[in-house]
Amino acid sequence: MLSTDTWVNFPNTHPLAAYLSSTVGFGNPLLTEADAVLAIDYDMHYASPPVTPNPKAKIIHLDIDIKKKGIPLWNMRPAIQLKADSRLAIPALTKIISKN
């Protein structure tokens, strides 16, 4: 999760959070080591954070707005583009993942 000091639905203190902080700068190097990045309702493709994902990482973009489909994130085209309402998709994905 990439967030700022203010968060709405994902705490920036979570171990998987990669956050931008006005006091400490960019946190959590996991983004540079990830083999996959799930971007959910990511509205600021033009304002990528200063740290980029691993060049071999697969970008998965889940969004309800089809106009954003395929827009590069970190100058990388998404490998997988999913048109979905995150309010419904996240619980469905959680259920699927929990079974494994």
OpenMM code with the backbone's topology and positions (N, CA, C; nanometers):
from openmm import Vec3, app, unit

residues = "MET LEU SER THR ASP THR TRP VAL ASN PHE PRO ASN THR HIS PRO LEU ALA ALA TYR LEU SER SER THR VAL GLY PHE GLY ASN PRO LEU LEU THR GLU ALA ASP ALA VAL LEU ALA ILE ASP TYR ASP MET HIS TYR ALA SER PRO PRO VAL THR PRO ASN PRO LYS ALA LYS ILE ILE HIS LEU ASP ILE ASP ILE LYS LYS LYS GLY ILE PRO LEU TRP ASN MET ARG PRO ALA ILE GLN LEU LYS ALA ASP SER ARG LEU ALA ILE PRO ALA LEU THR LYS ILE ILE SER LYS ASN".split()
positions = [
    Vec3(0.0839, -0.1169, 0.0000),
    Vec3(0.0000, 0.0000, 0.0000),
    Vec3(0.0883, 0.1230, 0.0000),
    Vec3(0.0621, 0.2125, -0.0890),
    Vec3(0.1330, 0.3398, -0.0924),
    Vec3(0.0366, 0.4456, -0.0457),
    Vec3(0.0760, 0.5204, 0.0527),
    Vec3(-0.0124, 0.6197, 0.1115),
    Vec3(0.0703, 0.7400, 0.1547),
    Vec3(0.0050, 0.8321, 0.2214),
    Vec3(0.0735, 0.9468, 0.2801),
    Vec3(0.0520, 0.9407, 0.4303),
    Vec3(0.0881, 1.0475, 0.5015),
    Vec3(0.0677, 1.0501, 0.6467),
    Vec3(-0.0795, 1.0331, 0.6818),
    Vec3(-0.1664, 1.0689, 0.5907),
    Vec3(-0.3104, 1.0547, 0.6122),
    Vec3(-0.3576, 0.9330, 0.5351),
    Vec3(-0.4334, 0.8465, 0.6002),
    Vec3(-0.4845, 0.7290, 0.5312),
    Vec3(-0.6322, 0.7141, 0.5600),
    Vec3(-0.7005, 0.6499, 0.4680),
    Vec3(-0.8436, 0.6321, 0.4806),
    Vec3(-0.8771, 0.4862, 0.5067),
    Vec3(-0.8158, 0.3952, 0.4323),
    Vec3(-0.8567, 0.2561, 0.4426),
    Vec3(-0.7428, 0.1585, 0.4651),
    Vec3(-0.6204, 0.2014, 0.4753),
    Vec3(-0.5072, 0.1123, 0.4975),
    Vec3(-0.4050, 0.1858, 0.5828),
    Vec3(-0.3737, 0.1337, 0.7007),
    Vec3(-0.2831, 0.2073, 0.7898),
    Vec3(-0.1409, 0.2140, 0.7365),
    Vec3(-0.0811, 0.3337, 0.7397),
    Vec3(0.0559, 0.3461, 0.6912),
    Vec3(0.1573, 0.2874, 0.7885),
    Vec3(0.1109, 0.2332, 0.9015),
    Vec3(0.1977, 0.1637, 0.9958),
    Vec3(0.2012, 0.0131, 0.9696),
    Vec3(0.1209, -0.0350, 0.8737),
    Vec3(0.1176, -0.1771, 0.8390),
    Vec3(0.2524, -0.2177, 0.7797),
    Vec3(0.3016, -0.3402, 0.8078),
    Vec3(0.4314, -0.3827, 0.7549),
    Vec3(0.4416, -0.3794, 0.6027),
    Vec3(0.3293, -0.3907, 0.5310),
    Vec3(0.3342, -0.3875, 0.3850),
    Vec3(0.3114, -0.2486, 0.3281),
    Vec3(0.2978, -0.1494, 0.4138),
    Vec3(0.2753, -0.0127, 0.3672),
    Vec3(0.4062, 0.0476, 0.3171),
    Vec3(0.3994, 0.1095, 0.2023),
    Vec3(0.5114, 0.1882, 0.1496),
    Vec3(0.4578, 0.3291, 0.1436),
    Vec3(0.5015, 0.4140, 0.2321),
    Vec3(0.4347, 0.5424, 0.2466),
    Vec3(0.5280, 0.6607, 0.2211),
    Vec3(0.4650, 0.7726, 0.1905),
    Vec3(0.5347, 0.8994, 0.1773),
    Vec3(0.5052, 0.9810, 0.3019),
    Vec3(0.6080, 1.0207, 0.3708),
    Vec3(0.5889, 1.0952, 0.4940),
    Vec3(0.6561, 1.2304, 0.4837),
    Vec3(0.5894, 1.3316, 0.5329),
    Vec3(0.6477, 1.4658, 0.5295),
    Vec3(0.7675, 1.4766, 0.6235),
    Vec3(0.7805, 1.3841, 0.7187),
    Vec3(0.8900, 1.3927, 0.8147),
    Vec3(1.0049, 1.2974, 0.7846),
    Vec3(0.9762, 1.1788, 0.7302),
    Vec3(1.0844, 1.0825, 0.7073),
    Vec3(1.1055, 1.0482, 0.5607),
    Vec3(1.0276, 1.1029, 0.4712),
    Vec3(1.0430, 1.0739, 0.3291),
    Vec3(0.9763, 0.9426, 0.2920),
    Vec3(1.0314, 0.8744, 0.1918),
    Vec3(0.9708, 0.7510, 0.1435),
    Vec3(1.0094, 0.6361, 0.2338),
    Vec3(0.9121, 0.5565, 0.2720),
    Vec3(0.9368, 0.4445, 0.3619),
    Vec3(0.9215, 0.3116, 0.2927),
    Vec3(0.9718, 0.2081, 0.3553),
    Vec3(0.9555, 0.0684, 0.3202),
    Vec3(1.0104, 0.0342, 0.1811),
    Vec3(1.1251, -0.0299, 0.1758),
    Vec3(1.1876, -0.0651, 0.0477),
    Vec3(1.1244, -0.1864, -0.0206),
    Vec3(1.0181, -0.2422, 0.0351),
    Vec3(0.9569, -0.3612, -0.0243),
    Vec3(0.9137, -0.3397, -0.1687),
    Vec3(0.8795, -0.2176, -0.2040),
    Vec3(0.8367, -0.1888, -0.3407),
    Vec3(0.9477, -0.2216, -0.4408),
    Vec3(1.0718, -0.1958, -0.4059),
    Vec3(1.1829, -0.2228, -0.4970),
    Vec3(1.2151, -0.3710, -0.5064),
    Vec3(1.1669, -0.4507, -0.4108),
    Vec3(1.1945, -0.5946, -0.4078),
    Vec3(1.0757, -0.6785, -0.4539),
    Vec3(0.9596, -0.6184, -0.4693),
    Vec3(0.8376, -0.6928, -0.5012),
    Vec3(0.8436, -0.7533, -0.6409),
    Vec3(0.7850, -0.8720, -0.6534),
    Vec3(0.7747, -0.9314, -0.7866),
    Vec3(0.6400, -0.9002, -0.8503),
    Vec3(0.5464, -0.8487, -0.7703),
    Vec3(0.4157, -0.8063, -0.8207),
    Vec3(0.3655, -0.6893, -0.7372),
    Vec3(0.2978, -0.5964, -0.8024),
    Vec3(0.2398, -0.4808, -0.7344),
    Vec3(0.0932, -0.4726, -0.7750),
    Vec3(0.0056, -0.4747, -0.6761),
    Vec3(-0.1377, -0.4611, -0.7010),
    Vec3(-0.1763, -0.3166, -0.6739),
    Vec3(-0.2127, -0.2454, -0.7796),
    Vec3(-0.2553, -0.1062, -0.7674),
    Vec3(-0.4079, -0.1041, -0.7730),
    Vec3(-0.4701, -0.0593, -0.6656),
    Vec3(-0.6155, -0.0574, -0.6561),
    Vec3(-0.6631, 0.0871, -0.6547),
    Vec3(-0.7489, 0.1218, -0.7507),
    Vec3(-0.8043, 0.2572, -0.7600),
    Vec3(-0.6946, 0.3632, -0.7528),
    Vec3(-0.5880, 0.3408, -0.8260),
    Vec3(-0.4737, 0.4316, -0.8235),
    Vec3(-0.4991, 0.5470, -0.9185),
    Vec3(-0.5255, 0.6635, -0.8640),
    Vec3(-0.5667, 0.7785, -0.9436),
    Vec3(-0.4535, 0.8709, -0.9852),
    Vec3(-0.3362, 0.8524, -0.9304),
    Vec3(-0.2297, 0.9490, -0.9565),
    Vec3(-0.1134, 0.8846, -1.0316),
    Vec3(-0.1427, 0.8210, -1.1440),
    Vec3(-0.0390, 0.7551, -1.2232),
    Vec3(0.0703, 0.8514, -1.2660),
    Vec3(0.0386, 0.9772, -1.2764),
    Vec3(0.1340, 1.0793, -1.3190),
    Vec3(0.2220, 1.1264, -1.2038),
    Vec3(0.1924, 1.0848, -1.0823),
    Vec3(0.2690, 1.1284, -0.9650),
    Vec3(0.3270, 1.0062, -0.8940),
    Vec3(0.4029, 0.9276, -0.9673),
    Vec3(0.4622, 0.8083, -0.9092),
    Vec3(0.5591, 0.8462, -0.7987),
    Vec3(0.5696, 0.7617, -0.6957),
    Vec3(0.6630, 0.7912, -0.5869),
    Vec3(0.8076, 0.7859, -0.6353),
    Vec3(0.8990, 0.8412, -0.5570),
    Vec3(1.0387, 0.8498, -0.5993),
    Vec3(1.1084, 0.7151, -0.6091),
    Vec3(1.0547, 0.6123, -0.5472),
    Vec3(1.1131, 0.4790, -0.5552),
    Vec3(1.0278, 0.3962, -0.6506),
    Vec3(1.0922, 0.3264, -0.7420),
    Vec3(1.0181, 0.2482, -0.8397),
    Vec3(1.0243, 0.0998, -0.8065),
    Vec3(0.9247, 0.0256, -0.8526),
    Vec3(0.9270, -0.1188, -0.8290),
    Vec3(1.0410, -0.1863, -0.9052),
    Vec3(1.0669, -0.3074, -0.8673),
    Vec3(1.1604, -0.3931, -0.9383),
    Vec3(1.1214, -0.3921, -1.0862),
    Vec3(1.2138, -0.3706, -1.1793),
    Vec3(1.1790, -0.3662, -1.3217),
    Vec3(1.1132, -0.4944, -1.3725),
    Vec3(1.1348, -0.6065, -1.3031),
    Vec3(1.0743, -0.7336, -1.3420),
    Vec3(0.9374, -0.7544, -1.2771),
    Vec3(0.8966, -0.6622, -1.1914),
    Vec3(0.7685, -0.6762, -1.1214),
    Vec3(0.6521, -0.6670, -1.2190),
    Vec3(0.5515, -0.7455, -1.1943),
    Vec3(0.4278, -0.7402, -1.2722),
    Vec3(0.3340, -0.6416, -1.2039),
    Vec3(0.2873, -0.5435, -1.2773),
    Vec3(0.1930, -0.4462, -1.2242),
    Vec3(0.0519, -0.4969, -1.2544),
    Vec3(-0.0301, -0.5055, -1.1520),
    Vec3(-0.1698, -0.5455, -1.1665),
    Vec3(-0.2528, -0.4247, -1.1263),
    Vec3(-0.3357, -0.3762, -1.2176),
    Vec3(-0.4137, -0.2554, -1.1922),
    Vec3(-0.5616, -0.2904, -1.1883),
    Vec3(-0.6238, -0.2692, -1.0725),
    Vec3(-0.7658, -0.2942, -1.0525),
    Vec3(-0.8346, -0.1599, -1.0342),
    Vec3(-0.9301, -0.1304, -1.1220),
    Vec3(-0.9978, -0.0010, -1.1155),
    Vec3(-1.1317, -0.0105, -1.1871),
    Vec3(-1.2273, 0.0675, -1.1425),
    Vec3(-1.3588, 0.0681, -1.2068),
    Vec3(-1.3609, 0.1591, -1.3303),
    Vec3(-1.2673, 0.2527, -1.3374),
    Vec3(-1.2635, 0.3513, -1.4451),
    Vec3(-1.1854, 0.2973, -1.5644),
    Vec3(-1.2547, 0.2586, -1.6696),
    Vec3(-1.1872, 0.1998, -1.7846),
    Vec3(-1.1005, 0.2998, -1.8610),
    Vec3(-1.1211, 0.4272, -1.8395),
    Vec3(-1.0384, 0.5272, -1.9074),
    Vec3(-0.8934, 0.5184, -1.8609),
    Vec3(-0.8714, 0.4691, -1.7398),
    Vec3(-0.7363, 0.4580, -1.6861),
    Vec3(-0.6686, 0.3268, -1.7239),
    Vec3(-0.7442, 0.2335, -1.7822),
    Vec3(-0.6862, 0.1026, -1.8142),
    Vec3(-0.5629, 0.1169, -1.9022),
    Vec3(-0.4560, 0.0568, -1.8592),
    Vec3(-0.3347, 0.0559, -1.9400),
    Vec3(-0.2446, 0.1751, -1.9228),
    Vec3(-0.2858, 0.2716, -1.8433),
    Vec3(-0.1987, 0.3876, -1.8201),
    Vec3(-0.0766, 0.3398, -1.7416),
    Vec3(0.0430, 0.3737, -1.7864),
    Vec3(0.1620, 0.3272, -1.7162),
    Vec3(0.1687, 0.3779, -1.5720),
    Vec3(0.2129, 0.2912, -1.4840),
    Vec3(0.2435, 0.3270, -1.3456),
    Vec3(0.3939, 0.3084, -1.3314),
    Vec3(0.4636, 0.4079, -1.2823),
    Vec3(0.6095, 0.4056, -1.2738),
    Vec3(0.6698, 0.3800, -1.4112),
    Vec3(0.6084, 0.4337, -1.5151),
    Vec3(0.6522, 0.4137, -1.6539),
    Vec3(0.6509, 0.2669, -1.6955),
    Vec3(0.5688, 0.1878, -1.6286),
    Vec3(0.5545, 0.0460, -1.6621),
    Vec3(0.4073, 0.0203, -1.6941),
    Vec3(0.3809, -0.0434, -1.8049),
    Vec3(0.2422, -0.0785, -1.8389),
    Vec3(0.1974, -0.1940, -1.7498),
    Vec3(0.0728, -0.1899, -1.7044),
    Vec3(0.0233, -0.3014, -1.6241),
    Vec3(0.0253, -0.4323, -1.7029),
    Vec3(0.0675, -0.5399, -1.6371),
    Vec3(0.0657, -0.6722, -1.6987),
    Vec3(-0.0773, -0.7257, -1.7005),
    Vec3(-0.1526, -0.6889, -1.5982),
    Vec3(-0.2915, -0.7326, -1.5862),
    Vec3(-0.3760, -0.6100, -1.5524),
    Vec3(-0.4856, -0.5922, -1.6264),
    Vec3(-0.5764, -0.4804, -1.6041),
    Vec3(-0.7145, -0.5371, -1.5744),
    Vec3(-0.7669, -0.5049, -1.4586),
    Vec3(-0.8959, -0.5580, -1.4171),
    Vec3(-0.9958, -0.4447, -1.3975),
    Vec3(-1.1058, -0.4497, -1.4711),
    Vec3(-1.2125, -0.3531, -1.4495),
    Vec3(-1.3012, -0.4114, -1.3408),
    Vec3(-1.3016, -0.3465, -1.2242),
    Vec3(-1.3800, -0.3971, -1.1128),
    Vec3(-1.4025, -0.2873, -1.0102),
    Vec3(-1.5111, -0.3013, -0.9375),
    Vec3(-1.5405, -0.2142, -0.8240),
    Vec3(-1.4626, -0.2710, -0.7052),
    Vec3(-1.3666, -0.1956, -0.6558),
    Vec3(-1.2806, -0.2460, -0.5483),
    Vec3(-1.3600, -0.2816, -0.4230),
    Vec3(-1.4728, -0.2160, -0.4042),
    Vec3(-1.5577, -0.2457, -0.2881),
    Vec3(-1.6054, -0.3908, -0.2919),
    Vec3(-1.6231, -0.4446, -0.4123),
    Vec3(-1.6653, -0.5837, -0.4292),
    Vec3(-1.5467, -0.6762, -0.4554),
    Vec3(-1.4480, -0.6268, -0.5284),
    Vec3(-1.3349, -0.7104, -0.5688),
    Vec3(-1.2441, -0.7485, -0.4524),
    Vec3(-1.2187, -0.6561, -0.3627),
    Vec3(-1.1265, -0.6861, -0.2520),
    Vec3(-1.1809, -0.7978, -0.1624),
    Vec3(-1.3083, -0.7928, -0.1188),
    Vec3(-1.3595, -0.9062, -0.0414),
    Vec3(-1.3566, -1.0380, -0.1198),
    Vec3(-1.3840, -1.0332, -0.2497),
    Vec3(-1.3808, -1.1545, -0.3312),
    Vec3(-1.2385, -1.2098, -0.3394),
    Vec3(-1.1395, -1.1227, -0.3619),
    Vec3(-1.0009, -1.1668, -0.3664),
    Vec3(-0.9556, -1.2214, -0.2310),
    Vec3(-0.9963, -1.1550, -0.1246),
    Vec3(-0.9613, -1.2017, 0.0103),
    Vec3(-1.0160, -1.3415, 0.0347),
    Vec3(-1.1390, -1.3669, -0.0084),
    Vec3(-1.2007, -1.4979, 0.0081),
    Vec3(-1.1231, -1.6044, -0.0706),
    Vec3(-1.0861, -1.5726, -0.1937),
    Vec3(-1.0107, -1.6663, -0.2764),
    Vec3(-0.8743, -1.6959, -0.2148),
    Vec3(-0.8052, -1.5915, -0.1708),
    Vec3(-0.6722, -1.6081, -0.1123),
    Vec3(-0.6792, -1.6867, 0.0179),
    Vec3(-0.7815, -1.6621, 0.0961),
    Vec3(-0.7973, -1.7309, 0.2252),
    Vec3(-0.8158, -1.8818, 0.2090),
    Vec3(-0.8671, -1.9252, 0.0946),
    Vec3(-0.8861, -2.0679, 0.0698),
    Vec3(-0.7558, -2.1404, 0.0445),
    Vec3(-0.6517, -2.0678, 0.0037),
    Vec3(-0.5230, -2.1312, -0.0300),
    Vec3(-0.4273, -2.1287, 0.0828),
] * unit.nanometer
topology = app.Topology()
chain = topology.addChain("A")
for resn in residues:
    res = topology.addResidue(resn, chain)
    for name in ("N", "CA", "C"):
        topology.addAtom(name, app.Element.getBySymbol(name[0]), res)
